[in-house]
Structures are given as C-alpha cells and as structure tokens.
Amino acid sequence: MHLPLLHGLRKAFPEAVLVVYSPGPSGGFFRNTGLVDVERVYGYGPWSLLKELRRKAPELVLSLRPLSQWLTLVIGLSGAARRVGYRTRFSRLFLTHTVIRDLTRYRALAFLDLLRPLGVSTGSADVFYDLAGRGDSSGDMEKPYFVFIPAGADPRKQWGMERFLELSRRLRRGTPGAGEVFILGPREKPARAALTALPADPRRRIMMQATLPRLARVMADADAVVAQDCAPGHIAQMLETPFVGLFRNRDGRVKERLKEWFYRRDGAEALSCDPGRGIEEISVEEVAAAVERVRKADAKTFPPLYTLE
C-alpha cells in the first residue's frame, strides 16, 4: 500500500536518491521494485537516526507515522528543507507541511494525500500498471477469467478452499469460456494440492509466489477478483479491478476497520459475517451474487494491458 506513494515520488523526483526507512527489515522489497534506491532500518535509536539524517542532508523527508513523537522530533531536527507528515498538535511544530489524516479513507489513498503539499498527483493504480508492463506476457490468460486469492496466514480469516472451488464452478457456468487463476503463497501448499488433484483444465492457472509485476498483470485484466483479507488482495483494490473481499468480523467492528482497509468504490464489495461467527458463514451464493454486481458496476477507466507500450 506504500507503492503508489513511492511511485509518485519517483515520477516527481526522477534524479533524486530515494531512501525508505522502516522499523524492521523488508527483505529488499521496496528496492526490488525499482522505486527506491536504498532501504534502511531505523530501529537503532533516535539519536543515531538523527545523526544519519543530518549527515545525508536530505531535501525532503516524509513521515507516515503520526503517532511517533520521537520520529517527528528527529525529522524536525534533520535540517531537511521540506518535512511532510500528518497533522497533529506536535507535528505542526516540527514539520513544514502537514495534511489531515483521514481514518475513514482507504490507507493507500491516505498515503497519497502526503503528496499534495508537493504538488504531486498520482493514482493508486499507476504504479501497478507500470509494474504490469514489466511482467512476462508469455503466460497471459485470455479473457474472460476470474482470479481467486485463498491466501492468508491466519486460518480464522480463511473462507475455505472448497468454497472457492464451488464459487469458481458457479461463475464459470454463468460465463461460458471463462478461465480461473488461483493465486497462492508459500503457506497454501494444501490448497495447491487440492487444485492439482482436480482433472486437468487448460483454462485453470495456479500461480505460486508470483512476482509483483506478474500479480499486477494478471489482476489488471481479470473480470473479477475474490480475495480473503490478505496483501495480494490490495493490488486488485488499488488497480480498481472488480473486487469482492471476504473479511472476518471477530468483534463486531469490521465496518470500522474496513474504512482504512477496504477501497469503497463502484465495482467493489466487502462481505463479512455476524460478530464472533466464522467467515465460512458467508455463503457461496452471496459471493457469486456480489461478483456479478461488481462486474456490472465496474467503473474502471484504465486501458487494457495490450495498449501499454
């Protein structure tokens, strides 16, 4: 969800050295996208970070962590000409530009609000269309096709592979000639085993641990994406592909959480269950009906991938 922000910075400052500081290691994730040049962990303490920033003498520092007062103080003392972050009583003393943090706004879009004081405008999908253009086209699916993402580390968030398979059968019966793509991560080996045990189907694709460009490419042209609460589902949301998200309601506050974690728009629906009940109580019929609604309401204005240069 940070990638649209970084893409906007890279476009606005193509010659700059972009450095990402994070509280823990990301395994080179941001650098591998080509959007940033350096990744650093700042968990080594405020004074060490302050000395490093003053030595680097950056032109611009953006803070995405409004509740960390020590980080705001360090940025304020960094000597950077422009210091941008979310508005708090404390941050207004130390930052040159602040924006209101809207907790009812999808988080990726809220990150993009930080670019406004810099005069930078970009959309959530731009970076993923850029990445999709770098993806290998040799295995592209011919439309129509549906994407299913039964991924997630927490078993309490999982809808169940048998339900995804039943959903796929229903959708494909209603869309003659449709294909299906199942996106799986390293923890979904049982799901892969269930899929490979099925009769061979030339219109079925299983993607295990796919690259980010490949994920962006396959989801950009999908007729609809159905996903549990997981990171790959956010790619579909930011691409504004027709999307149905399945979310657990552990404490009855799922609607409150979804203000930040679900991109409310035409062509997207979030489904959940009663408080404290299992996510498996969301019926296949409910999800299939939601898929048909988001397909009809799809307001996506981005071009299909074959027009990319």
N, C-alpha and C positions, 0 to 999 in steps of 0.2 A: 504493500500500500504506500510505501515511500517512493516507488519508482516514478510515478508521474511528476512528483516534485523535483526529483533529481533530473529527470528528462528536461523539464522546463529550465532548470539552472544551466544544464549543458547547452541547450539551444541559445540561451541568453548570453552566456559567457563561454563561447567555444574555445577560447585560448587560455582560460583560467585553469589552474590546478584545483580540482575539486577533491576535498578530503571529507570523509564521513567518520565521525567519532561516535562510537556506540558503547554502552555499558558492558557489553560482552562480545566475544568474537562471533562473526557471521560466517566464517569459513571462506571469506573472499567473495561472498555472494554479490555485493554491490559492485565490486571491481570487475567481476567477471561479466557483468552486463555491458561494460564499456562506458557506463555513465559517470563513473568516478575514477579518480587516479590513485587514491590512497585510502586505506581503511585503518583506523586506529581505535584501540580500546582505551577509554578514559577512566577505567575503574581503579587507576593507580593513585588517585587523590587529587584534591582541588589545586594545591599549590604547584604540583608537577604539571598539571594541565595548563595552569595559568602561565608558567614559565615557557612551556612549549608554544602556546598561542602567541605570547609576546615576541618570542624568537621568530616565529613564522611571519608575524606582522600581516595578518590577512586583511584584505579589503572588505570582506563581507563574512559575517557569521550568522547562521540561522539556528535558532533553538526550537526544538519540537517538544521540550519538556517544561511546561509552565510551572509545574509544582515543585521543581527542584530549585530552591532558592540559592543554594551554593553554586549551581551551574550558571544561573542567571548572573550572580555576582562575578564569577570568573569571566563570563563573556563581557560583562560591563567594563571590566578592568583590562580586557585583552588589547585595547588600543585599536580595534577594528573601526574603520570609518563608518560602516553601516552594521548595525546589530538589530536583527529582526527576530521577533518571537510573539507569543500570545500575550494578551494583555492581562496583567494582574497589578495590584497596587505596588508590589515590589518591582516587577519587571519594568514598569513605566519610569522608574528611577534610573535604570541602568541600560535600557535599550533605546536605540534611536527611532525604531519603528515598531509599533505593536498592532495586532489585529485581535478582534474579539474571537474567543474560542467558542464555537457553537457546538455544544454537546448533542444537539439534535440533528447534526449534519453528518453524513457518511464520512468516515475518517479520512479516506483518500482525498475527498474534496476539501475537507477542513485543512489538510496539509497544503493544498494548492492555494488556500487563502493567504498563506505567508508570502506568496509571490506578488500579491497585489501592490504592496508598497514599492516594489522594484519595477513596476510597470511591465511585468511578465505575464503573459496569458497563455495557458495551455489547457488541454482537456485530459481527462483521466485515461482516455483510450489511446492518445497519440503515441505514447511510449510502446504500447503493446502492438500497434500496427507497425511501428518501426522494427520491433523485435521480430514480428511475424514475417516481415520481408526478408529477414536474415535466415529464416528457418528452411530446412530441407524440404523441397516441394515434391520429392520423388514418391513419398508415401501419402500424398494428399487424398482425402476421401472425396468422392463425387457426391454432390448434394442430391437429394436431401439426406441428412443424418442427424442423429441426436447424440449428445455427449452426457455420460453418466460418471459422477465422481463419488464413489462409495469410500472415500478416504477419510482418515482421521485417527489420531492416536487413542482417543478416549472412547471405549466401547459404548458408553452411555449416550454418545452422540450419533451412533450408527443406526441407520434405518434397517439394515439387513440386506444381504446380497440377494436373497430370494425375492424380496420386494422389488429391487432394481430390475431383476430379470423379468418379473411379471409386468412391470411398467414398460420395459422395452418391448415385450411382446404386444402389449396393447397399442403402444404408439406406432409400432411398425405395421400392425394390421390396419391402422387408420391412415397410414401414409404409404401407399404402395411403392415399393422400390427403395424405401428408406434404409439407411445403414445405422450402425451404432459404434460409438467409441467409448471404451471404458478406460478411465484414467486412474491408475493405481500407483501407490507409493511403496516404499520398501516394507511397510508393515502389512500390506494387503496380499501376502502370499496365499492365504486361504481363498481369497476372492479370485485370484488368478487361477488357482487350481480348479475352482468351480467353473470358471469360464472355459478353460482348456478342456474340461471334461465334456463340454457340450458338442453336439455334431458340428462339423466344420461349416463355416458360413463366410463366403467371400465378402460380405458386407458387414462383418464384425472386425473391429480393430481393438487390440489391447495395448495400451501404452503404459509401460513401467518406467518410472523415474525419468520421464521425458525432460528434455532441456526446456528452458523458459521460452526461447523462440518457437520451439515445436508446439508447446502448450498454447501459446498465443495464436499460432497459425490455425490449429485445429479448432479452437474455440471461437475464433473470429467468424468463421463461416458456418458454424453449427446452426441448425434450425431451432434448437433449444438446448440449454444445459440444465441438468438437475444435479444438485450437489448438496452434500451434508455441510455442516459448519467446519470448513477447512480452508487452508490457504489457497489452493488452486481455484476454489470457487470465486475468490475475489478477482481473479483475472477475468473470468466471464462477466462479473459485475462491472468492472471498470471498462471492459470492451463494449458494454451496453448490448450484449447478446441477449436474446430472450432467455430468461433465467428463472428457475424455481429453486429456492433454498429451503432446506429442511433443518429446523432448529429445535433443540431441546428446551424445555421450559421447567427447569429444575426448581424454581422458587416462585413462579408466577410473575416474574419481572422481565420476561423475554421481550416484550414490546419496548420496554425502556432500553434494554441493551441493543436492540436492533436499530435504534435511532443512529448509532455510530457504526454498526457493523453490517447493515443492510442498505443498499443503494435503492431508495424508493424512487421509482420512475415508471413510466409506461413500459410494459414489456418485462416486468419483474414482479414476482410474488414471493412472500415468505410464509411458510406453513409451519405450524407448531401444534402442540398438544395441550391438554389441560395441565395445570400445575402439579408437579410431582409424578406425572404419568410418563410412561416410556415413549420415546419418539416413534416406536413401532406402531403406536396407535394412529398415526397418520396413515390413512388408507391409500392403497394404490389408486383407487377411483378418484380420491381428492387430488392426488398429484397429477394424474393424467388429465383431469379437467383443468387444473392450473396451467399445465403445459400448453394446452390448446388456447387458453385465454391469453397467455403471454405472446404466443405466436401471432395471434390476431392483433394484439395491441402494440406489437413491436414498432417503436418509433425510431429505430436506429437510422442514422443518416450517413454512416461511414460507407465508403465504397467497398465492394467485394475485393478479395485479395488479388484477383487476376489483373486489376488495374494498377497495382503497385509497380513502381519502376525500381 
